[in-house]
Amino acid sequence: MARTSERLAFVFALVLAMAVTVVAIKAWAGPPDPEGDSAAPIPPRETIYRPQHWNLY
């Protein structure tokens, strides 16, 4: 009888460990906070393209 209770405790511990692992991974890999600074758009600093040699025809 002691063997089945030990097996039950072992299975319960494995299920608990898997549940904790799944919750931790879901929290770590979740979407970013939309109110955070990293979600803000990057402001333009200057013109992206400025030709060095003006071709005048």
C-alpha positions in Angstrom: 0.0 0.0 0.0 2.9 2.4 0.7 4.1 1.9 -2.9 0.9 3.5 -4.4 1.0 6.5 -2.1 4.6 7.1 -3.0 3.7 6.9 -6.7 0.8 9.3 -6.2 3.0 11.8 -4.4 5.6 11.5 -7.2 2.9 12.1 -9.9 1.5 15.0 -8.0 4.9 16.6 -7.7 5.5 16.2 -11.4 2.2 17.7 -12.3 2.8 20.6 -10.0 6.3 21.2 -11.5 4.9 21.2 -15.0 2.2 23.6 -14.1 4.7 26.0 -12.5 6.9 25.7 -15.6 4.1 26.5 -18.0 2.9 29.5 -16.0 6.5 30.9 -15.8 7.0 30.5 -19.6 3.7 32.1 -20.4 4.4 35.1 -18.1 7.9 35.5 -19.6 6.9 35.2 -23.2 3.7 37.3 -22.9 3.0 40.4 -25.0 4.8 43.6 -23.9 3.0 46.3 -21.8 1.4 48.8 -24.2 1.9 51.6 -21.7 5.7 50.9 -21.5 8.4 53.1 -22.9 9.6 50.4 -25.4 6.2 50.5 -27.1 6.4 54.2 -27.9 7.1 55.1 -31.6 10.6 56.3 -32.4 10.6 60.1 -33.2 12.4 61.0 -36.5 15.7 62.8 -36.0 16.5 64.1 -39.5 16.0 63.4 -43.1 16.6 59.8 -44.0 18.1 60.4 -47.4 20.0 63.4 -48.5 21.9 63.2 -51.8 25.5 64.3 -51.8 25.7 65.3 -55.5 22.8 67.4 -56.8 22.1 66.6 -60.5 20.8 69.8 -62.1 19.6 69.4 -65.7 
